């Protein structure tokens, strides 16, 4: 992302935004043309195409082409907002995931974010700027293909397909500064109540809620406010108020079209179907960026020249204290090595004593006629094999000792000529270690 201090001065371009609105995925096209400059945004022109589904694409495509030709914007590729009900928009919180690992992390969780088969969907995602949250948009592949074909038949150059929440999130940050405080906006459409919000606990909320049978929206607004977890009750504003009274949906899409580098990279249009922009549109931006870079370099050189004497003095003082610092570091290493050797010797001494205590305790707990053929011992357990007149009481004898616990036969005792052969494993208690 572009640094916030430069965003305003690099906001330069012309854009076309198209929103599809109405029942059953949209019956009208709302088109807005804008020009973006560092000092603000101006709406150049607009057009509404009614009942576009039932009209020949070439017919309303001609109206669109005439509008762009009238404003000298034939080269501009449009950003289209898909109907909100046609897009599943999810958010994932991925703390600690770097941008280079983002695709793998989202792909791993993608199947659980939608109810469709993997081959039937198109998905795109982008990090919400300055947060650990990632917005993931998912739509049916056949729907994306249908819209792409429709606009191709109409001769509309496309920069991408996105959704209203993402476009408004980017539009509110076009010049670098994010909205002050919480954001809560709502708009009633033919498909329900669309809500957009931002809060400290929810970087972005974009959702479509059903309204009540009587057209009431109280329950939907309450659900949205609960999701955003506002600290104080908040009344929603109209979508248009978020972006200076302009028609929020096509206007926000036009901003994304005009300044793609300032906008979210989330795009549901396949990359091979996106129109590339003319390189000439970046000439003013490149010139301004070059001027800013030169000014920055000059400032750095001036500061370096001014601070040269101070740096020399500082380096001289560091050189004076360096021998003392090296001696102190050597002493620290010596102390640490001595401490490690002391701990090692202490450990060996404690281990030898505890092992001898175990041998002595076995001698006391296993009196004649018991004798051992083999014994194995480590820090946690002791295994013994031998003969005795009766093997069964040995487990009790061992467990009565404070040094052993959980004694058990490794294999059942076997009877020999007047004796029983046994193999026992017992765990050393904490006091025996």
MIVEXGU-214056 format. One record per residue: residue in three letters; x, y, z of N, C-alpha, C in turn. Coordinates in steps of 0.2 Angstrom, whole numbers, padded with zeros to 4 digits, always signed. Layout:
BEGIN
alaXYZXYZXYZ/...
***
This chain:
BEGIN
unk+0004-0006+0000+0000+0000+0000+0004+0006+0000/unk+0002+0012-0003+0005+0018-0003+0005+0021+0004/unk+0011+0024+0006+0011+0028+0012+0006+0033+0013/unk+0003+0034+0019-0003+0038+0020-0001+0045+0018/unk+0005+0047+0019+0007+0054+0018+0007+0056+0010/unk+0008+0051+0006+0009+0052-0001+0002+0050-0005/unk-0003+0047-0002-0009+0045-0005-0012+0051-0008/unk-0013+0056-0004-0017+0062-0007-0014+0065-0013/unk-0007+0065-0013-0004+0068-0019-0003+0063-0025/unk-0004+0057-0024-0004+0052-0029-0011+0050-0032/unk-0016+0053-0029-0023+0052-0031-0025+0056-0037/unk-0024+0053-0043-0025+0056-0049-0027+0051-0054/unk-0033+0053-0057-0035+0048-0063-0043+0049-0064/unk-0045+0046-0069-0052+0046-0071-0055+0039-0070/unk-0061+0039-0068-0064+0032-0067-0072+0032-0069/unk-0074+0025-0070-0081+0024-0071-0083+0019-0067/unk-0089+0020-0063-0091+0015-0059-0098+0013-0061/unk-0100+0007-0061-0106+0004-0063-0109+0000-0057/unk-0115+0001-0055-0118-0003-0050-0125-0006-0053/unk-0126-0013-0051-0132-0016-0054-0137-0016-0048/unk-0143-0013-0049-0148-0013-0044-0154-0015-0046/unk-0158-0017-0041-0165-0019-0043-0166-0027-0041/unk-0172-0029-0041-0173-0036-0040-0170-0041-0044/unk-0169-0047-0042-0167-0053-0046-0160-0051-0049/unk-0156-0048-0045-0149-0047-0047-0148-0040-0051/unk-0153-0036-0051-0152-0029-0054-0155-0029-0061/unk-0160-0024-0061-0164-0022-0067-0161-0015-0070/unk-0157-0012-0067-0155-0005-0069-0148-0005-0068/unk-0144-0001-0073-0137+0001-0072-0136+0008-0070/unk-0133+0009-0064-0131+0016-0062-0124+0017-0064/unk-0123+0022-0068-0116+0023-0071-0114+0030-0068/unk-0108+0031-0065-0105+0037-0063-0098+0038-0066/unk-0097+0044-0069-0090+0045-0071-0087+0051-0066/unk-0081+0049-0064-0077+0054-0060-0070+0056-0062/unk-0068+0061-0060-0061+0063-0060-0058+0064-0053/unk-0052+0061-0052-0049+0062-0045-0043+0066-0046/unk-0042+0071-0042-0036+0075-0041-0034+0076-0034/unk-0028+0078-0032-0026+0078-0025-0030+0083-0021/unk-0034+0088-0025-0038+0093-0021-0045+0090-0021/unk-0047+0084-0023-0054+0082-0022-0056+0078-0028/unk-0062+0076-0028-0066+0072-0033-0072+0076-0036/unk-0072+0075-0042-0078+0078-0046-0082+0073-0050/unk-0088+0074-0049-0092+0069-0054-0093+0072-0060/unk-0091+0069-0066-0091+0072-0072-0098+0071-0076/unk-0101+0065-0075-0107+0064-0078-0110+0057-0075/unk-0116+0056-0077-0119+0050-0074-0125+0048-0079/unk-0127+0041-0079-0132+0038-0083-0135+0033-0080/unk-0142+0032-0080-0145+0026-0078-0148+0023-0084/unk-0147+0016-0084-0150+0012-0090-0155+0008-0086/unk-0161+0009-0088-0167+0005-0085-0168-0002-0089/unk-0170-0007-0086-0172-0013-0088-0167-0016-0093/unk-0160-0016-0091-0155-0018-0096-0155-0025-0098/unk-0158-0029-0093-0158-0036-0095-0163-0038-0101/unk-0168-0034-0102-0173-0035-0107-0171-0031-0113/unk-0166-0027-0113-0164-0023-0119-0158-0026-0123/unk-0157-0026-0129-0151-0028-0132-0145-0025-0129/unk-0140-0029-0128-0134-0026-0125-0131-0021-0129/unk-0131-0022-0136-0128-0017-0140-0131-0010-0140/unk-0138-0010-0138-0142-0004-0138-0139+0001-0132/unk-0140-0002-0126-0138+0002-0120-0130+0003-0120/unk-0126-0002-0124-0119-0001-0124-0117+0005-0128/unk-0121+0006-0133-0120+0012-0137-0121+0019-0133/unk-0126+0019-0129-0128+0024-0125-0122+0025-0120/unk-0119+0020-0117-0113+0020-0113-0107+0023-0117/unk-0106+0020-0123-0100+0023-0127-0101+0030-0128/unk-0107+0032-0130-0108+0039-0131-0106+0044-0125/unk-0108+0041-0119-0107+0045-0113-0099+0046-0112/unk-0096+0041-0113-0088+0041-0112-0085+0045-0117/unk-0088+0045-0124-0085+0049-0129-0086+0056-0128/unk-0092+0058-0125-0094+0065-0124-0089+0068-0119/unk-0086+0064-0114-0082+0066-0109-0075+0064-0110/unk-0073+0062-0116-0066+0060-0117-0063+0055-0113/unk-0067+0050-0111-0065+0044-0106-0066+0037-0110/unk-0065+0037-0116-0066+0031-0120-0061+0025-0117/unk-0055+0028-0115-0050+0023-0113-0051+0020-0106/unk-0056+0023-0102-0056+0021-0095-0060+0014-0095/unk-0057+0010-0091-0061+0003-0090-0065+0004-0083/unk-0071+0001-0083-0076+0002-0078-0075-0003-0072/unk-0076-0001-0066-0077-0006-0061-0084-0007-0059/unk-0086-0013-0059-0093-0015-0058-0094-0018-0051/unk-0099-0015-0048-0102-0018-0041-0107-0023-0043/unk-0106-0029-0041-0111-0035-0042-0116-0034-0036/unk-0122-0036-0038-0127-0035-0033-0125-0039-0026/unk-0127-0036-0021-0124-0038-0014-0127-0045-0013/unk-0133-0047-0015-0135-0054-0014-0132-0059-0018/unk-0128-0057-0023-0125-0062-0027-0117-0064-0025/unk-0115-0060-0020-0108-0061-0017-0108-0063-0010/unk-0105-0068-0008-0104-0070-0001-0097-0066+0001/unk-0098-0062+0006-0092-0058+0009-0091-0060+0016/unk-0085-0063+0017-0083-0066+0023-0076-0062+0025/unk-0075-0062+0032-0069-0059+0035-0065-0065+0039/unk-0059-0065+0038-0054-0070+0041-0049-0065+0045/unk-0048-0067+0051-0043-0064+0056-0037-0069+0055/unk-0031-0066+0053-0025-0070+0052-0019-0066+0055/unk-0019-0066+0062-0013-0062+0065-0007-0066+0063/unk-0002-0062+0062+0005-0065+0061+0006-0068+0054/unk+0001-0068+0049+0002-0070+0043+0005-0065+0038/unk+0010-0066+0035+0013-0061+0031+0010-0061+0024/unk+0011-0055+0020+0007-0055+0014+0009-0060+0009/unk+0016-0063+0009+0018-0068+0005+0015-0075+0006/unk+0012-0075+0013+0009-0082+0015+0001-0081+0015/unk-0001-0075+0013-0008-0074+0013-0012-0079+0009/unk-0010-0079+0003-0014-0084-0002-0015-0091+0000/unk-0009-0094+0003-0010-0100+0006-0014-0101+0012/unk-0014-0096+0016-0018-0096+0022-0025-0096+0021/unk-0027-0091+0016-0034-0091+0014-0037-0097+0010/unk-0033-0099+0006-0035-0105+0002-0036-0111+0006/unk-0032-0112+0011-0033-0117+0016-0040-0117+0019/unk-0043-0111+0020-0049-0111+0024-0055-0109+0019/unk-0054-0109+0013-0059-0106+0008-0065-0111+0008/unk-0064-0118+0008-0069-0122+0007-0075-0121+0012/unk-0073-0119+0018-0077-0118+0024-0081-0112+0024/unk-0080-0107+0019-0083-0101+0018-0089-0100+0014/unk-0091-0106+0010-0096-0106+0005-0099-0113+0005/unk-0106-0113+0002-0109-0120+0002-0108-0123-0005/unk-0104-0120-0009-0104-0123-0016-0098-0128-0017/unk-0098-0131-0023-0092-0135-0025-0087-0131-0026/unk-0081-0133-0025-0075-0129-0026-0074-0127-0034/unk-0076-0131-0038-0075-0129-0045-0081-0124-0048/unk-0086-0123-0043-0092-0119-0046-0091-0112-0043/unk-0085-0110-0040-0085-0103-0037-0079-0099-0040/unk-0079-0093-0040-0074-0088-0041-0073-0084-0034/unk-0066-0084-0032-0065-0081-0025-0059-0076-0026/unk-0060-0071-0022-0054-0066-0022-0054-0063-0015/unk-0048-0061-0013-0047-0059-0006-0042-0053-0006/unk-0042-0049+0000-0037-0044+0001-0037-0042+0008/unk-0031-0040+0011-0031-0038+0018-0034-0031+0018/unk-0038-0030+0024-0041-0024+0026-0035-0020+0028/unk-0033-0014+0025-0027-0010+0027-0027-0009+0034/unk-0020-0010+0036-0019-0009+0043-0022-0013+0048/unk-0024-0019+0046-0027-0024+0051-0025-0031+0050/unk-0027-0036+0054-0025-0043+0053-0031-0046+0050/unk-0036-0042+0048-0042-0045+0044-0041-0046+0037/unk-0044-0051+0034-0044-0052+0027-0051-0053+0024/unk-0053-0048+0019-0060-0049+0016-0059-0054+0011/unk-0064-0059+0011-0064-0064+0006-0071-0063+0002/unk-0071-0062-0004-0077-0062-0008-0078-0068-0013/unk-0084-0071-0013-0085-0077-0016-0092-0077-0020/unk-0091-0079-0027-0097-0079-0031-0097-0085-0036/unk-0103-0086-0038-0104-0092-0043-0100-0091-0049/unk-0097-0096-0051-0093-0095-0058-0097-0093-0064/unk-0103-0097-0064-0108-0096-0070-0110-0089-0070/unk-0111-0086-0064-0114-0079-0063-0109-0074-0066/unk-0102-0075-0063-0097-0070-0066-0096-0071-0073/unk-0097-0077-0076-0096-0078-0083-0102-0074-0087/unk-0108-0075-0084-0114-0071-0087-0113-0064-0087/unk-0111-0061-0082-0110-0054-0082-0104-0052-0086/unk-0099-0055-0086-0093-0054-0091-0095-0054-0098/unk-0099-0059-0100-0101-0060-0107-0106-0054-0109/unk-0111-0052-0104-0115-0047-0105-0112-0040-0107/unk-0107-0038-0102-0103-0032-0103-0099-0032-0110/unk-0096-0038-0111-0092-0039-0117-0097-0038-0123/unk-0103-0040-0123-0108-0039-0129-0109-0032-0130/unk-0109-0028-0124-0111-0021-0124-0105-0017-0126/unk-0099-0020-0126-0093-0016-0128-0090-0012-0122/unk-0092-0014-0116-0090-0011-0110-0083-0014-0108/unk-0078-0009-0107-0071-0012-0105-0072-0012-0097/unk-0069-0018-0095-0070-0019-0087-0063-0020-0084/unk-0063-0016-0079-0057-0016-0074-0058-0022-0069/unk-0064-0023-0067-0065-0028-0062-0072-0028-0059/unk-0074-0034-0056-0080-0035-0052-0078-0035-0045/unk-0082-0031-0041-0081-0031-0034-0088-0030-0030/unk-0088-0028-0024-0094-0028-0020-0094-0021-0017/unk-0100-0019-0015-0101-0012-0012-0097-0011-0006/unk-0096-0016-0001-0093-0015+0005-0085-0014+0004/unk-0082-0017+0000-0075-0016-0002-0074-0010-0005/unk-0078-0008-0010-0077-0002-0013-0078+0004-0009/unk-0083+0004-0004-0084+0010+0001-0078+0010+0006/unk-0076+0004+0008-0070+0004+0012-0064+0007+0009/unk-0063+0006+0003-0057+0009-0001-0059+0017-0002/unk-0065+0018-0004-0067+0025-0005-0066+0030+0001/unk-0068+0027+0007-0067+0031+0013-0060+0033+0014/unk-0055+0029+0011-0048+0030+0013-0044+0032+0007/unk-0047+0035+0002-0044+0037-0005-0038+0042-0004/unk-0039+0047+0001-0034+0052+0002-0029+0050+0008/unk-0030+0044+0010-0025+0042+0015-0028+0042+0022/unk-0032+0046+0024-0035+0046+0031-0041+0042+0032/unk-0041+0037+0037-0046+0033+0038-0052+0037+0041/unk-0058+0035+0041-0064+0038+0045-0062+0039+0052/unk-0064+0045+0055-0063+0046+0062-0069+0043+0065/unk-0068+0039+0070-0073+0036+0074-0076+0030+0071/unk-0082+0028+0073-0086+0023+0070-0090+0025+0064/unk-0092+0020+0060-0095+0021+0054-0101+0016+0054/unk-0107+0019+0053-0113+0015+0053-0118+0018+0047/unk-0119+0014+0042-0124+0017+0037-0128+0011+0034/unk-0134+0013+0032-0139+0008+0030-0143+0011+0024/unk-0145+0006+0020-0149+0008+0014-0154+0002+0012/unk-0160+0004+0011-0165-0001+0010-0166-0002+0002/unk-0165-0008+0000-0165-0010-0007-0171-0015-0008/unk-0172-0017-0014-0177-0022-0016-0176-0028-0013/unk-0170-0030-0011-0168-0036-0008-0167-0036-0001/unk-0168-0031+0002-0168-0030+0010-0164-0024+0012/unk-0161-0024+0018-0158-0019+0021-0150-0020+0020/unk-0147-0016+0016-0139-0017+0016-0136-0012+0021/unk-0132-0015+0025-0128-0011+0030-0121-0011+0029/unk-0118-0005+0030-0110-0005+0030-0108-0002+0037/unk-0103-0004+0040-0101-0002+0046-0093-0003+0047/unk-0090+0001+0052-0084+0000+0054-0083+0002+0062/unk-0080-0002+0065-0079-0001+0073-0072-0004+0075/unk-0071-0003+0081-0065-0005+0084-0064-0013+0084/unk-0070-0016+0085-0070-0023+0085-0071-0027+0079/unk-0074-0023+0074-0075-0026+0067-0073-0021+0062/unk-0067-0022+0059-0064-0018+0054-0069-0016+0048/unk-0073-0020+0046-0078-0019+0041-0084-0024+0042/unk-0090-0021+0041-0096-0025+0041-0100-0023+0034/unk-0101-0028+0030-0105-0027+0024-0110-0033+0024/unk-0116-0031+0025-0121-0037+0025-0128-0035+0022/unk-0132-0040+0020-0138-0039+0018-0143-0042+0022/unk-0148-0038+0026-0152-0041+0030-0159-0041+0028/unk-0163-0046+0029-0170-0046+0028-0174-0041+0032/unk-0179-0038+0029-0183-0033+0033-0189-0037+0036/unk-0193-0034+0041-0199-0037+0043-0204-0037+0038/unk-0209-0041+0040-0215-0042+0035-0219-0035+0034/unk-0218-0031+0039-0221-0024+0038-0216-0019+0035/unk-0210-0021+0033-0205-0017+0031-0201-0013+0036/unk-0202-0015+0042-0198-0012+0048-0191-0015+0047/unk-0186-0011+0049-0179-0012+0049-0176-0013+0056/unk-0180-0012+0061-0177-0011+0068-0173-0018+0070/unk-0176-0023+0068-0172-0030+0070-0166-0030+0066/unk-0166-0029+0060-0160-0029+0056-0154-0024+0058/unk-0156-0018+0060-0151-0013+0063-0149-0015+0069/unk-0153-0018+0073-0150-0021+0080-0145-0026+0079/unk-0147-0031+0074-0142-0036+0073-0135-0033+0070/unk-0136-0029+0066-0129-0026+0063-0126-0022+0069/unk-0129-0018+0073-0126-0015+0079-0122-0019+0083/unk-0126-0025+0085-0123-0030+0089-0117-0033+0086/unk-0117-0034+0080-0111-0037+0076-0105-0032+0077/unk-0106-0025+0076-0101-0020+0076-0099-0019+0083/unk-0103-0020+0088-0101-0019+0096-0100-0012+0097/unk-0104-0008+0095-0103-0001+0097-0103+0001+0104/unk-0098+0005+0106-0098+0007+0113-0104+0011+0116/unk-0107+0015+0111-0113+0018+0113-0118+0017+0107/unk-0125+0018+0109-0130+0017+0103-0128+0022+0098/unk-0129+0019+0091-0128+0024+0086-0133+0023+0080/unk-0136+0029+0078-0141+0028+0072-0137+0028+0066/unk-0139+0024+0061-0136+0024+0054-0138+0030+0050/unk-0133+0031+0046-0134+0037+0041-0135+0033+0034/unk-0138+0037+0029-0139+0035+0023-0132+0033+0019/unk-0132+0029+0015-0126+0027+0011-0122+0033+0008/unk-0127+0037+0005-0124+0043+0001-0120+0048+0006/unk-0122+0048+0012-0118+0053+0017-0111+0051+0018/unk-0110+0044+0017-0103+0042+0018-0098+0045+0013/unk-0100+0046+0007-0096+0049+0002-0099+0056-0001/unk-0099+0060+0004-0101+0067+0002-0108+0068-0002/unk-0113+0064+0000-0119+0065-0003-0120+0062-0010/unk-0114+0059-0013-0115+0056-0020-0118+0049-0019/unk-0121+0047-0025-0124+0040-0025-0118+0035-0023/unk-0119+0032-0017-0113+0029-0014-0110+0023-0018/unk-0115+0019-0021-0112+0012-0024-0108+0014-0031/unk-0111+0017-0036-0107+0018-0042-0102+0023-0041/unk-0103+0028-0036-0097+0033-0035-0091+0029-0032/unk-0092+0025-0027-0087+0021-0024-0083+0017-0029/unk-0087+0014-0034-0084+0010-0039-0080+0014-0044/unk-0082+0020-0045-0079+0024-0049-0072+0026-0046/unk-0072+0027-0040-0066+0029-0036-0061+0023-0037/unk-0063+0017-0036-0059+0011-0037-0056+0011-0044/unk-0060+0013-0049-0058+0013-0056-0053+0018-0058/unk-0054+0024-0054-0049+0030-0056-0042+0029-0052/unk-0042+0026-0046-0036+0025-0042-0035+0018-0040/unk-0034+0013-0044-0033+0006-0042-0028+0005-0037/unk-0022+0009-0037-0017+0008-0033-0019+0010-0026/unk-0024+0015-0025-0027+0017-0019-0032+0012-0016/unk-0034+0007-0020-0040+0003-0018-0038-0004-0017/unk-0043-0007-0014-0042-0014-0013-0041-0018-0019/unk-0037-0023-0018-0035-0028-0024-0040-0033-0025/unk-0045-0034-0021-0050-0039-0022-0054-0038-0028/unk-0054-0043-0032-0057-0042-0039-0059-0049-0041/unk-0066-0050-0043-0069-0056-0045-0069-0058-0052/unk-0067-0053-0056-0066-0054-0063-0060-0057-0065/unk-0060-0063-0069-0053-0066-0070-0048-0062-0073/unk-0042-0063-0072-0037-0058-0074-0036-0057-0081/unk-0037-0063-0085-0037-0062-0092-0042-0059-0096/unk-0047-0057-0092-0053-0053-0095-0053-0045-0092/unk-0048-0043-0089-0047-0037-0086-0044-0032-0091/unk-0046-0026-0092-0043-0022-0097-0037-0018-0094/unk-0032-0018-0097-0026-0014-0095-0027-0007-0096/unk-0024-0003-0092-0025+0005-0093-0019+0007-0097/unk-0020+0013-0101-0015+0016-0104-0009+0018-0100/unk-0003+0018-0102+0003+0020-0098+0003+0027-0097/unk+0000+0031-0102+0000+0038-0101-0004+0041-0095/unk-0009+0037-0093-0012+0040-0087-0008+0040-0081/unk-0002+0036-0081+0002+0037-0075+0008+0042-0075/unk+0008+0046-0081+0013+0051-0082+0013+0056-0076/unk+0007+0059-0075+0006+0064-0070+0008+0061-0063/unk+0006+0055-0062+0008+0052-0055+0015+0051-0055/unk+0018+0048-0060+0025+0047-0060+0029+0053-0059/unk+0027+0058-0063+0031+0065-0062+0030+0067-0055/unk+0024+0067-0052+0024+0069-0045+0028+0065-0040/unk+0028+0058-0041+0031+0054-0037+0039+0055-0038/unk+0041+0057-0044+0048+0058-0045+0050+0065-0041/unk+0046+0070-0041+0047+0076-0038+0047+0075-0030/unk+0043+0071-0028+0043+0070-0021+0049+0066-0019/unk+0051+0061-0023+0057+0057-0021+0063+0061-0021/unk+0064+0066-0026+0069+0070-0026+0070+0075-0020/unk+0064+0077-0018+0063+0082-0012+0066+0078-0006/unk+0063+0071-0006+0065+0067+0000+0073+0066+0000/unk+0076+0065-0006+0083+0064-0006+0087+0070-0004/unk+0085+0076-0006+0088+0082-0004+0087+0083+0003/unk+0082+0082+0006+0081+0082+0013+0086+0078+0017/unk+0086+0072+0015+0091+0067+0018+0098+0069+0018/unk+0100+0072+0012+0107+0074+0011+0108+0080+0015/unk+0103+0084+0016+0104+0090+0020+0105+0088+0027/unk+0101+0084+0030+0101+0081+0036+0108+0078+0038/unk+0110+0074+0033+0117+0070+0034+0122+0075+0034/unk+0122+0081+0030+0128+0086+0030+0128+0089+0037/unk+0122+0091+0039+0121+0095+0046+0123+0091+0052/unk+0122+0084+0051+0123+0080+0057+0130+0076+0057/unk+0134+0078+0052+0140+0074+0051+0145+0075+0057/unk+0146+0081+0059+0150+0083+0065+0148+0079+0071/unk+0141+0079+0072+0139+0076+0078+0140+0068+0078/unk+0139+0065+0072+0140+0058+0071+0148+0057+0073/unk+0152+0061+0070+0159+0060+0071+0161+0060+0079/unk+0158+0065+0083+0159+0065+0090+0157+0059+0093/unk+0151+0057+0091+0148+0051+0094+0152+0045+0093/unk+0154+0044+0087+0158+0038+0086+0165+0038+0090/unk+0168+0044+0091+0174+0045+0095+0173+0042+0102/unk+0167+0044+0105+0165+0042+0112+0164+0035+0112/unk+0161+0032+0107+0160+0025+0107+0166+0021+0107/unk+0171+0024+0103+0178+0020+0102+0181+0021+0109/unk+0180+0026+0113+0184+0026+0120+0181+0021+0124/unk+0174+0020+0124+0171+0015+0129+0171+0008+0126/unk+0173+0007+0120+0173+0000+0118+0178-0005+0121/unk+0184-0003+0123+0188-0008+0127+0185-0010+0133/unk+0182-0005+0137+0179-0007+0144+0173-0011+0142/unk+0169-0010+0137+0163-0014+0136+0165-0021+0134/unk+0171-0022+0130+0173-0029+0128+0176-0033+0134/unk+0179-0029+0139+0181-0032+0145+0176-0035+0149/unk+0170-0031+0150+0164-0033+0153+0161-0039+0150/unk+0161-0039+0144+0158-0045+0140+0162-0051+0141/unk+0169-0050+0142+0173-0056+0143+0172-0059+0150/unk+0171-0054+0155+0170-0056+0162+0163-0060+0162/unk+0158-0057+0159+0151-0060+0159+0152-0068+0156/unk+0155-0068+0151+0156-0075+0148+0160-0080+0153/unk+0165-0077+0156+0168-0082+0161+0164-0084+0167/unk+0160-0079+0169+0155-0080+0175+0150-0086+0172/unk+0148-0085+0166+0142-0090+0164+0145-0097+0163/unk+0152-0097+0161+0155-0104+0160+0156-0107+0167/unk+0158-0103+0172+0159-0106+0178+0153-0108+0181/unk+0147-0104+0180+0141-0106+0183+0138-0113+0180/unk+0139-0114+0173+0137-0120+0170+0141-0126+0173/unk+0148-0125+0174+0152-0131+0176+0149-0133+0183/unk+0148-0127+0188+0145-0129+0194+0139-0132+0194/unk+0134-0130+0190+0128-0134+0190+0129-0141+0187/unk+0133-0142+0183+0135-0149+0180+0137-0153+0186/unk+0142-0151+0190+0145-0155+0195+0139-0156+0201/unk+0135-0151+0202+0130-0152+0207+0125-0158+0205/unk+0124-0158+0198+0119-0163+0195+0122-0170+0196/unk+0128-0170+0194+0131-0177+0194+0132-0180+0202/unk+0133-0175+0206+0133-0177+0213+0127-0179+0216/unk+0121-0176+0214+0115-0178+0216+0113-0184+0213/unk+0114-0185+0207+0112-0191+0203+0116-0197+0206/unk+0122-0197+0208+0126-0203+0211+0123-0204+0218/unk+0121-0200+0222+0119-0201+0228+0112-0204+0228/unk+0107-0202+0223+0101-0204+0223+0101-0212+0220/unk+0106-0213+0215+0106-0220+0213+0109-0225+0218/unk+0113-0223+0223+0116-0227+0228+0110-0228+0233/unk+0106-0223+0234+0100-0224+0239+0095-0229+0236/unk+0094-0229+0229+0090-0234+0226+0093-0241+0228/unk+0099-0242+0227+0102-0249+0228+0102-0251+0235/unk+0103-0246+0240+0102-0248+0247+0095-0250+0248/unk+0090-0246+0245+0083-0247+0247+0081-0254+0244/unk+0083-0256+0238+0082-0263+0235+0085-0268+0240/unk+0091-0267+0243+0094-0272+0247+0090-0273+0253/unk+0087-0267+0256+0083-0268+0262+0076-0271+0260/unk+0073-0270+0255+0066-0272+0253+0066-0279+0250/unk+0072-0281+0248+0072-0288+0245+0077-0293+0249/unk+0075-0295+0255+0080-0299+0259+0080-0306+0256/unk+0085-0309+0259+0086-0317+0257+0079-0320+0259/unk+0077-0325+0255+0081-0329+0250+0080-0326+0243/unk+0078-0319+0242+0078-0316+0236+0084-0314+0233/unk+0086-0315+0227+0092-0313+0224+0091-0311+0217/unk+0095-0306+0214+0093-0303+0208+0098-0306+0203/unk+0096-0307+0196+0100-0309+0191+0102-0303+0187/unk+0097-0298+0186+0099-0292+0182+0095-0286+0185/unk+0098-0280+0184+0095-0274+0186+0096-0268+0181/unk+0091-0265+0179+0092-0259+0174+0089-0253+0178/unk+0092-0247+0178+0090-0241+0181+0091-0235+0177/unk+0086-0231+0176+0087-0224+0173+0084-0219+0178/unk+0083-0213+0176+0081-0207+0180+0074-0208+0182/unk+0070-0212+0179+0063-0213+0180+0061-0219+0183/unk+0064-0225+0181+0061-0231+0183+0067-0236+0184/unk+0065-0242+0188+0070-0247+0189+0067-0254+0187/unk+0071-0258+0183+0068-0264+0181+0073-0270+0184/unk+0070-0275+0188+0074-0280+0191+0071-0287+0189/unk+0076-0292+0188+0074-0299+0187+0078-0303+0191/unk+0074-0308+0194+0078-0313+0199+0074-0318+0201/unk+0075-0322+0207+0072-0327+0210+0070-0326+0217/unk+0065-0329+0219+0063-0329+0226+0058-0334+0228/unk+0057-0335+0234+0052-0341+0236+0045-0339+0234/unk+0043-0333+0235+0036-0330+0233+0037-0323+0230/unk+0035-0323+0224+0036-0316+0220+0030-0311+0221/unk+0024-0314+0223+0019-0309+0223+0020-0304+0229/unk+0022-0305+0235+0023-0300+0240+0028-0295+0238/unk+0032-0296+0233+0037-0291+0232+0035-0284+0230/unk+0029-0284+0226+0026-0278+0223+0024-0273+0229/unk+0021-0277+0234+0019-0273+0240+0025-0270+0244/unk+0030-0274+0245+0036-0272+0248+0039-0266+0245/unk+0040-0266+0238+0043-0261+0235+0038-0254+0235/unk+0032-0255+0235+0028-0249+0235+0027-0246+0242/unk+0029-0250+0247+0029-0247+0254+0035-0243+0255/unk+0040-0243+0251+0046-0239+0251+0044-0232+0249/unk+0047-0227+0252+0046-0220+0249+0050-0218+0243/unk+0054-0223+0240+0058-0222+0234+0055-0225+0228/unk+0049-0229+0229+0046-0233+0223+0039-0232+0223/unk+0036-0232+0217+0029-0232+0217+0027-0235+0210/unk+0020-0237+0210+0017-0240+0204+0021-0247+0202/unk+0023-0251+0206+0027-0257+0205+0022-0262+0201/unk+0025-0266+0196+0021-0270+0192+0026-0276+0189/unk+0023-0282+0188+0026-0287+0185+0027-0285+0177/unk+0033-0286+0174+0033-0285+0167+0030-0291+0164/unk+0031-0297+0167+0028-0303+0164+0026-0307+0170/unk+0021-0312+0170+0019-0316+0175+0025-0320+0178/unk+0025-0321+0185+0030-0325+0188+0030-0332+0186/unk+0035-0335+0185+0035-0343+0183+0039-0347+0189/unk+0036-0353+0189+0039-0357+0195+0044-0361+0192/unk+0050-0362+0196+0055-0366+0195+0056-0372+0200/unk+0062-0374+0201+0063-0379+0206+0064-0376+0213/unk+0058-0375+0216+0057-0372+0223+0057-0365+0223/unk+0058-0361+0218+0058-0354+0218+0053-0351+0212/unk+0052-0345+0212+0048-0342+0207+0053-0336+0204/unk+0053-0337+0197+0056-0332+0193+0052-0325+0192/unk+0055-0320+0193+0051-0313+0193+0054-0308+0188/unk+0050-0304+0185+0053-0298+0182+0048-0292+0183/unk+0051-0287+0187+0047-0282+0190+0050-0275+0187/unk+0045-0271+0186+0046-0264+0184+0043-0259+0189/unk+0047-0254+0192+0044-0250+0197+0047-0243+0195/unk+0042-0238+0197+0044-0231+0195+0047-0227+0201/unk+0053-0224+0200+0056-0220+0205+0052-0214+0207/unk+0051-0213+0213+0047-0207+0216+0051-0201+0215/unk+0048-0195+0216+0052-0189+0215+0058-0189+0220/unk+0057-0192+0226+0062-0191+0231+0068-0195+0229/unk+0067-0200+0224+0073-0205+0222+0076-0202+0216/unk+0074-0197+0213+0077-0194+0207+0083-0189+0209/
***
